[in-house]
């Protein structure tokens, strides 16, 4: 079996390397657009960057590349495999080389072999998955490692005890993803894409890797900056029971110079003083480097590299008594784009790290200081780029259950969706995992549990739980959905808008001690021939005819915002960063080939919003 499999891999790789990109035939057959970065993807050159920037280890091995795949029934294991798939691209995507859909009563199987470097002997081996949508059951050398449910968070298995003598280890993964036929969080994926609902994403869609760790290793790091007391609170947890003799050494660096050091106990908080801290902001996104070392009886046994930003997000009142969002104790107007994070070639997965970074760079260049990551969670490297480039982030919880079918309320009538106990449990489980995974990101300043009533349930309980779970950030009330007196913000959506929540029209308790935000507006549509996902049924909230008309219409929308800011509007989010499938209301085309408005003129238009708050 191993000899046959290895032969098939060699034949496939030789064939694929004959073309610039192995998905080219699929692209031409299906007449789908692709980004320029897709041309650089090959089986040996696919997401080679270390995937976890806030907990970096020196030794690791990337398992991205060609794997075998098969589609089977829910209860059966395939006897033969159907072909090869390029990991980490979902099977429905062009870059996977497959472009097949998985039914709710089917499973997707993956298989490959890998080798353990000889220098890793006497180390424990961790197998890590960036993300798999949705349920993943993992086997190594035929031994079941476990099952993970959740399409947006990473997970790991210690595979040391099942490794075999010899050159190759066999890795198999079974994936089940019911998409919109299940109750799990899934964002905008539906079985039958249409309108604002997009192509399904199933299977492995982020990097898979292995790395060696000592018998007891650093499992997680939790960091909480406090600019008011000029300190960072750090807690490092081990991956198993910590015995006597273990300690944690933390070193803080400012551009290579060590400025602070502290030694403490694993799984206990350490207060580290940062004198005269350089504060993180969109204008000055300064990051401190961090070195966390686990010691046993004074001798180093494990070490990871990380970083943090000193920043504070809070609320306060301006001189006119309006509740505002504050960054580092100063009022700030947050203006961002609604960012879906979809790609024509990779769907959920950008073709490369450069592509992933490009969207953020363009958004900043156009004059935005914030991105609302809409009902999707990105790989850790996306947030790293936001941290490094200075882009604030509002992070949505991906919606689930019957959110694509249920016509929920949008207003103040107090109605909610009913979800069964299992659905509620899965929501909390995945939301907590998402928050844990991204807790240390300085760029994230707002959590958004619900969007437009999509699967919205037990609103006050969920929002209060989120606020209690992370007291260091703001929490949006239902974004554009059914409003309750909970959370830090009252968030309306207006298309094309703009507008803001009106206190006079609704119960005053809804607005008490909360900021007012415009969670979505705009949606000006401009289809550009040659850069469309589909040839018909393309749409925007307002359809325009050319770039000049688009710029004029955009300026008209933005010119209407300063008066709202003076009345108390604290943030606004324009729809959207890029076109997505049939939606053509992006600032960029779906293939990222064209920015639809003049960059310099657009940046100048947007700067007026920040001046409006500075003048208050």
C-alpha positions as CSV (number, residue, x, y, z in Angstrom):
1,X,0.0,0.0,0.0
2,X,2.8,2.5,1.0
3,X,4.8,1.7,-2.2
4,X,1.7,2.2,-4.4
5,X,0.8,5.5,-2.7
6,X,4.3,6.8,-2.9
7,X,4.5,6.0,-6.6
8,X,1.2,7.9,-7.2
9,X,2.6,10.9,-5.4
10,X,5.7,11.0,-7.6
11,X,3.7,10.7,-10.8
12,X,1.3,13.5,-9.7
13,X,4.0,15.9,-8.6
14,X,5.9,15.4,-11.9
15,X,2.7,16.2,-13.8
16,X,1.8,19.2,-11.7
17,X,5.2,20.8,-11.9
18,X,4.9,20.9,-15.7
19,X,2.5,23.9,-15.3
20,X,2.8,27.2,-13.4
21,X,-0.1,26.2,-11.2
22,X,-1.7,22.8,-10.9
23,X,-5.2,24.3,-10.8
24,X,-4.9,26.0,-14.2
25,X,-6.9,23.3,-16.0
26,X,-9.7,23.5,-13.5
27,X,-9.7,27.3,-13.8
28,X,-10.1,27.2,-17.6
29,X,-12.7,24.4,-17.5
30,X,-14.9,26.3,-15.0
31,X,-14.1,29.8,-16.3
32,X,-13.4,31.2,-12.9
33,X,-11.2,34.1,-12.2
34,X,-8.0,33.8,-10.0
35,X,-5.6,36.1,-8.3
36,X,-2.1,36.8,-9.4
37,X,-0.7,34.9,-6.4
38,X,-2.3,31.7,-7.5
39,X,0.2,31.4,-10.3
40,X,3.0,31.1,-7.7
41,X,1.4,28.1,-5.9
42,X,3.0,24.7,-6.4
43,X,2.9,21.5,-4.4
44,X,6.3,22.4,-2.9
45,X,5.6,26.1,-2.4
46,X,2.3,26.4,-0.5
47,X,2.0,28.3,2.8
48,X,5.6,27.7,4.0
49,X,5.4,30.4,6.7
50,X,5.3,29.3,10.4
51,X,1.6,29.5,11.1
52,X,1.6,30.7,14.8
53,X,3.4,34.0,15.1
54,X,2.7,34.5,18.8
55,X,4.1,31.2,19.8
56,X,7.0,30.4,17.5
57,X,9.2,27.4,17.8
58,X,12.5,27.0,15.9
59,X,12.0,23.4,14.9
60,X,9.0,22.4,12.9
61,X,8.0,20.6,9.7
62,X,5.3,21.7,7.3
63,X,2.9,19.0,6.1
64,X,1.2,21.2,3.4
65,X,1.3,19.9,-0.1
66,X,-0.2,17.0,-2.0
67,X,-2.3,14.5,0.0
68,X,-4.5,11.8,-1.3
69,X,-8.3,12.3,-0.9
70,X,-11.4,10.2,-1.2
71,X,-15.2,10.8,-0.7
72,X,-17.1,8.1,1.1
73,X,-20.4,7.5,3.0
74,X,-20.7,8.6,6.6
75,X,-20.0,5.1,8.0
76,X,-17.5,3.7,5.7
77,X,-13.8,4.1,5.1
78,X,-12.7,4.2,1.5
79,X,-10.8,1.2,0.0
80,X,-9.3,3.3,-2.8
81,X,-8.5,7.0,-3.0
82,X,-9.9,9.2,-5.7
83,X,-6.8,11.4,-6.5
84,X,-4.8,14.1,-4.9
85,X,-5.6,17.4,-3.2
86,X,-3.4,20.3,-2.4
87,X,-3.5,21.1,1.3
88,X,-4.4,23.6,2.8
89,X,-7.1,24.4,0.2
90,X,-10.7,23.3,0.6
91,X,-11.8,20.6,-1.8
92,X,-14.4,23.0,-3.4
93,X,-11.7,25.5,-4.3
94,X,-9.8,25.8,-7.5
95,X,-6.4,25.7,-5.8
96,X,-7.2,22.3,-4.3
97,X,-7.0,20.9,-7.8
98,X,-10.3,19.0,-7.1
99,X,-13.3,21.4,-7.1
100,X,-15.9,18.9,-5.8
101,X,-18.8,19.4,-3.4
102,X,-19.3,17.2,-0.3
103,X,-22.9,16.2,0.6
104,X,-24.1,16.1,4.2
105,X,-24.3,12.3,4.2
106,X,-20.7,12.0,2.9
107,X,-17.2,12.2,4.5
108,X,-14.0,13.5,3.0
109,X,-10.9,11.5,3.7
110,X,-7.3,12.6,3.5
111,X,-4.1,10.5,3.6
112,X,-0.4,11.1,3.4
113,X,2.9,9.8,4.9
114,X,5.5,11.9,6.7
115,X,8.9,11.4,8.2
116,X,10.2,12.4,11.6
117,X,13.6,14.1,11.4
118,X,16.3,12.0,13.2
119,X,17.4,15.0,15.3
120,X,13.9,15.0,17.0
121,X,14.7,11.7,18.7
122,X,13.8,11.7,22.4
123,X,11.3,14.6,21.9
124,X,7.6,14.4,22.0
125,X,5.9,15.1,18.6
126,X,2.9,17.4,18.3
127,X,0.7,17.2,15.2
128,X,-1.0,20.6,14.6
129,X,-4.0,21.7,12.5
130,X,-4.6,25.4,11.8
131,X,-8.3,24.7,11.0
132,X,-10.5,22.0,9.5
133,X,-14.1,22.6,8.6
134,X,-15.9,21.1,10.4
135,X,-15.6,17.7,12.2
136,X,-12.1,16.1,12.0
137,X,-11.2,12.6,13.2
138,X,-7.4,12.0,13.1
139,X,-5.6,8.7,12.8
140,X,-1.8,8.1,12.9
141,X,-0.5,4.7,11.8
142,X,-4.1,3.4,12.2
143,X,-4.5,4.6,15.8
144,X,-7.3,7.1,16.5
145,X,-5.9,10.3,18.0
146,X,-9.3,12.0,18.6
147,X,-12.1,14.1,17.1
148,X,-12.2,17.9,16.9
149,X,-15.4,19.8,16.1
150,X,-15.0,23.4,15.0
151,X,-14.1,25.0,11.7
152,X,-12.3,28.1,12.9
153,X,-9.9,27.1,15.7
154,X,-6.6,25.2,15.8
155,X,-6.1,21.9,17.5
156,X,-3.3,19.5,18.3
157,X,-2.5,15.9,19.1
158,X,0.5,14.4,20.8
159,X,1.3,11.5,18.5
160,X,4.6,10.3,20.1
161,X,3.2,7.1,21.5
162,X,1.8,5.8,18.1
163,X,4.9,6.5,16.0
164,X,6.5,3.5,14.4
165,X,10.1,2.6,13.7
166,X,11.1,3.3,10.1
167,X,11.1,6.1,7.6
168,X,7.4,6.8,7.1
169,X,4.4,7.5,9.3
170,X,0.8,7.2,8.0
171,X,-1.6,10.1,8.6
172,X,-5.3,9.9,7.9
173,X,-8.0,12.5,8.5
174,X,-11.8,12.0,8.2
175,X,-13.8,15.2,7.8
176,X,-17.6,15.6,8.0
177,X,-19.1,19.0,7.1
178,X,-22.9,19.3,6.7
179,X,-22.6,23.0,5.7
180,X,-26.1,24.6,5.9
181,X,-27.7,21.3,6.7
182,X,-26.2,21.3,10.1
183,X,-26.4,23.7,13.1
184,X,-22.7,24.3,13.5
185,X,-21.1,27.8,13.0
186,X,-20.3,28.2,9.3
187,X,-20.5,31.9,8.3
188,X,-21.7,32.5,4.8
189,X,-21.3,29.0,3.4
190,X,-24.5,27.3,2.1
191,X,-25.1,24.1,0.2
192,X,-26.7,26.1,-2.7
193,X,-24.8,29.4,-3.1
194,X,-26.9,32.5,-4.0
195,X,-27.0,36.2,-3.2
196,X,-25.0,36.9,-0.1
197,X,-24.5,33.2,0.6
198,X,-21.3,31.6,-0.8
199,X,-19.7,28.4,-2.0
200,X,-19.2,25.7,0.8
201,X,-15.8,25.2,2.3
202,X,-15.0,21.7,3.5
203,X,-12.0,20.0,5.0
204,X,-8.5,21.3,5.8
205,X,-8.2,25.0,5.0
206,X,-5.2,26.0,7.1
207,X,-1.6,24.8,7.6
208,X,-0.9,21.3,9.0
209,X,2.5,20.8,10.7
210,X,4.5,18.8,13.2
211,X,7.0,20.0,15.8
212,X,9.1,18.5,18.6
213,X,8.6,19.5,22.2
214,X,10.1,18.4,25.5
215,X,8.4,16.1,27.9
216,X,6.8,19.1,29.5
217,X,6.4,22.1,27.2
218,X,4.7,25.5,27.0
219,X,1.2,25.0,25.7
220,X,-0.4,28.5,25.8
221,X,0.6,32.1,26.7
222,X,-1.9,34.6,27.8
223,X,-1.0,38.3,27.8
224,X,-2.9,41.3,29.1
225,X,-1.4,44.8,28.7
226,X,-2.2,47.6,31.2
227,X,-1.1,50.9,29.9
228,X,-2.4,52.8,33.0
229,X,0.0,50.9,35.4
230,X,2.6,50.4,32.7
231,X,2.8,46.6,32.9
232,X,2.0,43.5,31.0
233,X,0.5,40.5,32.8
234,X,1.7,37.2,31.4
235,X,0.6,33.6,32.2
236,X,2.3,30.6,30.6
237,X,0.6,27.2,30.8
238,X,2.2,23.8,30.3
239,X,0.8,21.0,28.3
240,X,0.7,18.5,31.2
241,X,1.1,18.4,35.0
242,X,3.8,20.7,36.1
243,X,6.1,19.3,38.8
244,X,8.3,21.0,41.3
245,X,11.5,22.5,39.9
246,X,9.8,24.1,36.8
247,X,9.8,27.9,36.3
248,X,9.1,30.4,33.6
249,X,11.6,33.1,32.5
250,X,10.2,36.0,30.4
251,X,12.3,38.5,28.5
252,X,10.9,41.6,26.8
253,X,12.7,43.3,23.9
254,X,12.4,46.7,22.4
255,X,13.8,46.5,18.8
256,X,16.4,43.9,20.0
257,X,17.3,45.6,23.3
258,X,16.2,43.7,26.4
259,X,14.2,46.1,28.6
260,X,12.5,43.8,31.1
261,X,12.9,40.3,32.5
262,X,11.0,38.3,35.1
263,X,10.9,34.8,36.4
264,X,7.8,33.1,37.8
265,X,5.8,29.9,38.1
266,X,4.0,28.1,35.3
267,X,0.2,28.6,35.3
268,X,0.5,31.7,37.5
269,X,0.3,35.3,36.4
270,X,3.5,37.4,36.2
271,X,3.4,41.2,36.4
272,X,6.2,42.7,34.3
273,X,6.8,46.5,34.4
274,X,7.2,48.3,31.1
275,X,8.6,51.7,31.8
276,X,7.3,54.5,29.5
277,X,5.6,52.1,27.2
278,X,5.4,52.7,23.5
279,X,1.6,52.5,22.8
280,X,0.2,50.5,19.9
281,X,-2.1,52.4,17.6
282,X,-2.9,52.6,13.9
283,X,-0.5,55.5,13.5
284,X,2.3,53.8,15.5
285,X,1.7,50.0,15.6
286,X,4.7,49.3,17.9
287,X,5.2,45.7,19.0
288,X,7.4,44.4,21.8
289,X,9.2,41.1,21.2
290,X,8.8,38.4,23.8
291,X,10.8,35.4,24.8
292,X,9.2,32.8,27.0
293,X,11.5,30.1,28.4
294,X,10.5,27.1,30.5
295,X,13.2,26.0,33.0
296,X,13.6,22.8,35.0
297,X,15.9,23.3,38.0
298,X,17.3,26.3,36.2
299,X,18.1,24.6,32.9
300,X,16.2,25.5,29.7
301,X,13.8,22.8,28.4
302,X,11.5,24.8,26.1
303,X,11.4,28.2,24.5
304,X,9.0,30.1,22.3
305,X,9.1,33.6,20.7
306,X,6.1,35.9,20.8
307,X,5.2,39.6,20.7
308,X,2.6,42.0,22.3
309,X,1.3,45.5,21.9
310,X,0.6,48.0,24.7
311,X,-2.8,49.3,24.0
312,X,-6.1,49.9,25.8
313,X,-9.6,50.0,24.3
314,X,-12.4,51.6,26.4
315,X,-15.3,54.0,26.4
316,X,-15.6,57.5,27.7
317,X,-17.5,60.7,27.1
318,X,-16.5,63.7,25.0
319,X,-17.0,67.3,26.0
320,X,-20.6,67.2,24.7
321,X,-21.5,64.2,26.8
322,X,-21.5,61.7,23.9
323,X,-20.3,58.2,24.7
324,X,-17.2,57.5,22.6
325,X,-14.8,54.7,21.9
326,X,-11.4,55.4,23.3
327,X,-8.0,54.0,22.2
328,X,-5.2,54.5,24.8
329,X,-7.5,56.9,26.8
330,X,-8.2,59.1,23.8
331,X,-11.4,59.4,21.7
332,X,-11.1,57.8,18.3
333,X,-13.4,57.4,15.3
334,X,-13.1,53.9,14.0
335,X,-13.8,53.7,10.2
336,X,-13.4,50.3,8.6
337,X,-14.5,47.9,5.9
338,X,-16.7,44.9,6.1
339,X,-14.2,42.1,5.2
340,X,-15.5,38.7,4.2
341,X,-12.1,37.1,3.7
342,X,-13.0,35.1,0.6
343,X,-10.8,34.3,-2.5
344,X,-11.9,33.2,-6.0
345,X,-9.1,30.6,-6.1
346,X,-8.8,29.4,-2.5
347,X,-12.3,30.3,-1.1
348,X,-11.5,30.5,2.7
349,X,-7.8,30.2,2.1
350,X,-5.7,33.0,0.5
351,X,-3.3,31.6,-2.1
352,X,-0.3,32.9,-0.1
353,X,0.8,35.0,2.9
354,X,1.6,37.9,0.6
355,X,-2.0,37.8,-0.7
356,X,-3.4,37.7,2.8
357,X,-1.3,40.7,3.8
358,X,-2.2,42.6,0.6
359,X,-5.9,43.2,1.5
360,X,-4.9,44.7,4.8
361,X,-2.2,46.9,3.1
362,X,-4.7,48.2,0.6
363,X,-7.4,48.9,3.2
364,X,-4.9,51.0,5.2
365,X,-3.7,52.7,2.1
366,X,-7.2,53.8,1.3
367,X,-7.5,55.5,4.6
368,X,-9.3,53.0,6.9
369,X,-8.1,52.3,10.5
370,X,-10.3,49.3,11.2
371,X,-11.6,46.1,9.6
372,X,-14.7,44.2,10.6
373,X,-13.9,40.5,10.0
374,X,-17.3,39.4,8.9
375,X,-18.7,36.0,10.1
376,X,-15.3,34.4,9.5
377,X,-12.1,33.8,11.5
378,X,-8.8,34.1,9.8
379,X,-5.5,32.2,10.2
380,X,-3.3,33.6,13.0
381,X,-1.0,35.2,10.4
382,X,-3.8,37.6,9.2
383,X,-4.1,39.0,12.7
384,X,-0.3,39.2,12.9
385,X,-0.3,41.4,9.8
386,X,-3.0,43.6,11.3
387,X,-0.9,43.8,14.5
388,X,2.2,44.8,12.6
389,X,0.6,47.2,10.1
390,X,-1.7,48.9,12.6
391,X,-5.2,47.9,11.7
392,X,-7.9,47.6,14.4
393,X,-10.2,44.6,14.1
394,X,-13.8,43.9,15.0
395,X,-14.1,40.1,15.1
396,X,-17.4,38.4,14.3
397,X,-18.6,35.1,15.5
398,X,-19.5,33.0,12.5
399,X,-23.2,32.4,12.4
400,X,-24.8,29.0,12.2
401,X,-28.0,27.0,12.6
402,X,-30.8,28.1,10.3
403,X,-29.3,31.6,9.8
404,X,-29.5,31.4,6.0
405,X,-33.2,30.5,6.0
406,X,-34.7,32.2,9.1
407,X,-36.0,35.7,8.4
408,X,-35.1,37.1,11.7
409,X,-36.2,40.5,13.2
410,X,-34.3,43.7,12.6
411,X,-35.3,46.3,15.2
412,X,-36.4,46.6,18.7
413,X,-39.2,44.0,19.1
414,X,-37.3,41.6,21.4
415,X,-37.8,38.4,19.4
416,X,-35.1,35.8,19.2
417,X,-34.4,32.5,17.4
418,X,-34.9,29.3,19.4
419,X,-31.9,26.9,19.2
420,X,-31.8,23.4,20.8
421,X,-29.4,22.6,23.6
422,X,-26.8,20.9,21.3
423,X,-26.8,24.0,18.9
424,X,-26.4,26.4,21.9
425,X,-23.6,24.2,23.3
426,X,-21.7,24.2,20.0
427,X,-22.0,28.0,19.7
428,X,-20.5,28.6,23.2
429,X,-17.8,25.9,22.6
430,X,-16.6,27.4,19.4
431,X,-17.0,31.0,20.4
432,X,-14.9,30.4,23.5
433,X,-12.2,28.6,21.4
434,X,-12.1,31.5,18.9
435,X,-11.7,34.1,21.7
436,X,-9.0,32.0,23.4
437,X,-7.1,31.6,20.2
438,X,-7.1,35.3,19.5
439,X,-7.0,36.8,23.0
440,X,-3.4,38.1,22.6
441,X,-3.9,40.0,19.4
442,X,-3.6,43.8,20.0
443,X,-5.4,44.5,16.8
444,X,-8.7,43.0,18.0
445,X,-10.7,45.7,19.9
446,X,-14.2,44.4,19.5
447,X,-16.0,41.1,19.7
448,X,-19.3,40.7,17.7
449,X,-21.3,37.7,18.8
450,X,-24.3,38.1,16.5
451,X,-25.0,39.7,13.1
452,X,-28.5,40.7,11.8
453,X,-30.4,38.2,13.9
454,X,-28.7,35.3,12.1
455,X,-29.0,32.5,14.6
456,X,-29.4,35.1,17.4
457,X,-30.5,33.4,20.7
458,X,-30.4,34.2,24.4
459,X,-29.0,37.6,23.4
460,X,-28.5,39.1,26.8
461,X,-27.0,36.0,28.2
462,X,-24.5,35.5,25.3
463,X,-23.4,39.1,25.2
464,X,-23.0,39.3,28.9
465,X,-21.0,36.1,28.9
466,X,-18.7,37.5,26.2
467,X,-18.2,40.7,28.2
468,X,-17.3,38.7,31.3
469,X,-15.0,36.3,29.5
470,X,-12.9,39.1,28.1
471,X,-13.1,42.3,30.1
472,X,-10.2,43.9,28.1
473,X,-12.2,44.5,25.0
474,X,-15.5,46.0,23.9
475,X,-18.4,43.8,22.9
476,X,-20.9,44.7,20.2
477,X,-24.6,44.2,20.9
478,X,-26.3,42.4,18.0
479,X,-24.8,44.0,14.9
480,X,-27.7,45.3,12.8
481,X,-30.0,42.8,14.4
482,X,-32.6,42.8,17.1
483,X,-31.5,45.1,19.9
484,X,-31.4,44.5,23.6
485,X,-30.0,46.7,26.4
486,X,-26.7,44.8,26.6
487,X,-23.2,45.2,25.2
488,X,-21.1,48.3,24.7
489,X,-22.6,49.4,21.4
490,X,-25.9,50.0,19.6
491,X,-25.2,48.9,16.1
492,X,-27.5,49.6,13.1
493,X,-27.1,48.8,9.4
494,X,-28.3,51.2,6.8
495,X,-28.0,50.6,3.0
496,X,-26.8,52.6,1.3
497,X,-27.0,55.0,4.2
498,X,-25.4,56.5,6.1
499,X,-27.4,56.8,9.3
500,X,-27.2,56.2,13.0
501,X,-29.4,54.8,15.8
502,X,-32.0,57.4,16.9
503,X,-32.6,57.6,20.6
504,X,-35.8,59.6,20.2
505,X,-37.5,56.7,18.3
506,X,-36.8,53.9,20.8
507,X,-36.6,53.0,24.4
508,X,-33.9,55.0,26.2
509,X,-32.6,52.0,28.1
510,X,-31.4,50.5,24.8
511,X,-28.9,53.4,24.5
512,X,-27.9,54.0,28.1
513,X,-24.1,53.9,28.6
514,X,-23.5,52.6,25.1
515,X,-21.7,53.9,22.0
516,X,-23.6,54.4,18.7
517,X,-22.2,52.7,15.6
518,X,-23.1,52.2,12.0
519,X,-22.1,48.5,11.6
520,X,-22.7,48.4,7.8
521,X,-23.5,50.9,5.1
522,X,-22.6,51.7,1.5
523,X,-22.5,48.7,-0.7
524,X,-22.0,50.7,-3.9
525,X,-21.8,48.2,-6.7
526,X,-19.6,48.3,-9.8
527,X,-19.1,45.2,-11.9
528,X,-15.9,45.2,-14.0
529,X,-15.9,42.9,-17.0
530,X,-13.2,40.3,-17.0
531,X,-13.0,40.3,-13.2
532,X,-16.3,38.7,-12.4
533,X,-17.0,35.4,-10.7
534,X,-20.2,34.9,-12.7
535,X,-21.5,36.5,-15.8
536,X,-25.1,37.3,-14.5
537,X,-26.9,37.9,-11.3
538,X,-24.1,40.3,-10.1
539,X,-25.4,42.9,-7.7
540,X,-24.7,45.7,-5.2
541,X,-27.0,47.7,-2.9
542,X,-26.8,50.4,-5.5
543,X,-25.5,49.7,-9.0
544,X,-23.3,52.2,-10.7
545,X,-21.8,52.6,-14.2
546,X,-18.2,53.6,-13.9
547,X,-15.3,54.5,-11.6
548,X,-16.0,58.3,-11.7
549,X,-19.6,57.8,-10.7
550,X,-18.5,55.4,-8.0
551,X,-16.1,57.9,-6.5
552,X,-18.7,60.7,-6.6
553,X,-21.3,58.5,-5.0
554,X,-18.8,57.3,-2.3
555,X,-17.8,60.9,-1.5
556,X,-21.4,61.8,-1.1
557,X,-21.9,59.0,1.5
558,X,-18.8,60.0,3.4
559,X,-19.6,63.7,3.4
560,X,-22.8,62.8,5.3
561,X,-20.9,61.2,8.2
562,X,-19.2,64.2,10.0
563,X,-22.6,65.6,11.1
564,X,-23.5,62.2,12.5
565,X,-20.1,62.0,14.3
566,X,-20.8,65.3,16.0
567,X,-24.1,63.9,17.2
568,X,-22.4,60.9,18.7
569,X,-21.6,58.3,16.0
570,X,-18.5,56.5,17.1
571,X,-17.7,54.1,14.2
572,X,-18.8,53.2,10.7
573,X,-18.1,50.2,8.5
574,X,-18.3,50.4,4.7
575,X,-19.4,47.4,2.7
576,X,-17.0,46.0,1.6
577,X,-13.3,45.3,1.0
578,X,-13.6,43.1,-2.1
579,X,-16.3,41.8,-4.4
580,X,-17.3,38.3,-3.3
581,X,-18.8,35.8,-5.9
582,X,-22.0,37.5,-7.1
583,X,-21.5,40.6,-4.9
584,X,-19.8,43.5,-6.8
585,X,-19.9,46.1,-4.1
586,X,-16.2,45.8,-3.2
587,X,-13.5,48.4,-3.2
588,X,-11.4,45.8,-5.0
589,X,-12.5,43.3,-7.6
590,X,-12.7,39.7,-6.3
591,X,-9.4,38.8,-8.0
592,X,-7.8,41.8,-6.4
593,X,-6.6,43.0,-9.8
594,X,-8.3,46.4,-9.7
595,X,-8.9,49.0,-7.0
596,X,-12.1,50.6,-8.2
597,X,-11.4,54.2,-6.9
598,X,-8.4,56.4,-7.0
599,X,-6.4,55.6,-3.9
600,X,-5.1,59.1,-3.1
601,X,-8.5,60.7,-3.6
602,X,-10.2,58.1,-1.5
603,X,-7.7,58.4,1.3
604,X,-8.2,62.2,1.4
605,X,-12.0,61.7,1.6
606,X,-11.7,59.3,4.5
607,X,-9.3,61.6,6.5
608,X,-12.2,64.0,7.0
609,X,-13.8,61.5,9.4
610,X,-10.8,61.5,11.7
611,X,-10.5,65.3,11.6
612,X,-14.2,65.4,12.7
613,X,-13.5,63.6,16.0
614,X,-10.2,65.4,16.5
615,X,-12.0,68.8,16.4
616,X,-14.4,67.8,19.2
